[in-house]
Amino acid sequence: MNERLLKAIDDRRDDVVALTADLIRFPTINPPGEAYRPCAEYLSARLKKSGFETEFIRAEGTPGDTDRYPRVNVVARFDGRSPGACVHFNSHIDVVEAGDGWTVDAFAGIVRDGKVYGRGACDMKGGLAASVIAAEAFMEVFPDFPGAIEISGTVDEESGGFGGVAHLAKLGYFSKPRVDHVIIPEPLNKDRICLGHRGVWWAEIETKGEIAHGSMPFLGDNAVRHMGAVLQAFEDELFPALDRKMTRMPVVPEGAKRSTMNINSIHGGQTEDFRPGLPSPNVPDSCRLTIDRRFLLEEDLDTVKGEVTGILDRLKRERKKFDYEIRDLMEVLPLMTERDAPVVKAVAQGIMAIFDREPDYVISPGTYDQKHIARIGHIYDCIAYGPGILDLAHRPDEWVGISDMVEAAKVMAIGINVLLRGTATG
């Protein structure tokens, strides 16, 4: 290990705490996309002080972008003294709503008992702060390094990343020759490397009916009853079949090693806009169901879709008046970076140096912005690695450990050293 590099990070312990707390104090809640611009401007000002050149990229025309809630991303770059590879740390600055059940102010950035509390502390402003500290320490200790370091704060990851990483990837910010290696500091635990994620297919199924007076349902055709038949077929046929599918991917937790499908929402009839609910006198002529299908590396997307449409087509043949439409909402293929990829091996060296053990290699049950970096940018040397415990994300009293951030920053700094200078120690 390079003791000067590790000491440079230890000396910044208070700095990583202050930076994390400051970032939490921007309530970058998505939806609707609050405080994106001031948070991006704060990060830009911080990185400019360290010599980075920064730019703001607004994702105009993407979902949710308005003059009131502009989708503002910040990208910072520091070029070394000579040509070489580029290491990019990408963190999303948006957070989910605070929700109920907090015992502390969710956006106060409270520091207590070795932890920083607040919405986004774990997911993932603590990881963003750790990456900044890692980069600044490396640049101080090795001012003559070759290549480049980039740090980005992007938006909308919690809603799919379309105004953030997807938009930037379309503009070439996540493609060669600009970028070679990408580390996403998501909270996957400080001694684990996340190689990728399962696939996802979101879709909306609509069953059709015919409106009629509720006192004479025989004159109409009930779309909700048709959807009931769909749900029953899913219970009897699809869910048992999915439960039998297993993957070789090291997905965590254990239950996510199987194929899964969640029923995200269901809406039918004419009362959904009237809360607490007025009685509807009508037979519902439409019922909509949103599904969230997570699939495995061993599965083909066409087959995944066919399992659902096969049931719907059979019901159309067998059930009187049954008709449906299905609309794709999102498609993401499964991803798994190879364990011998340069960024994997570099961060693994850091984990070995700091924790004296081999890292655990995992796959995320849900997707994150790596999907856009691979699908659009065609950068496959990409992992998620960062401090924080994933189980704390999106929950009340979310926190990130201070020691975890410091240790993760050391791992990141060693990773930079390996990727840019070819050594973990020199």
Secondary structure, DSSP 8 states (H G I E B T S, - for coil): --HHHHHHHHTTHHHHHHHHHHHHTS--BTTTTTTHHHHHHHHHHHHHHTT-EEEEEE-TTSTT--SSS--EEEEEEEE-SEEEEEEEEEEE--B----S--SS-TTS-EEETTEEESTTIIIIIHHHHHHHHHHHHHHHH-TT-EEEEEEEEE--GGGTSTTTHHHHHHTTTTSTTT-SEEEE--SS-TTEEEEEE-EEEEEEEEEE-B--BTT-GGGSB-HHHHHHHHHHHIIIIIHHHHHT-B-SS-BSSGGGGB-EEEEEEEEESS-TTSSS-----B--SEEEEEEEEEE-TTS-HHHHHHHHHHHHHHHHHHSTT--EEEEEEEEE--EE--TTSHHHHHHHHHHHHHHSS--EEEEESS--THHHHHHTT----EEE--SS-GGGTTSTT-EEEHHHHHHHHHHHHHHHHHHHHS-S--
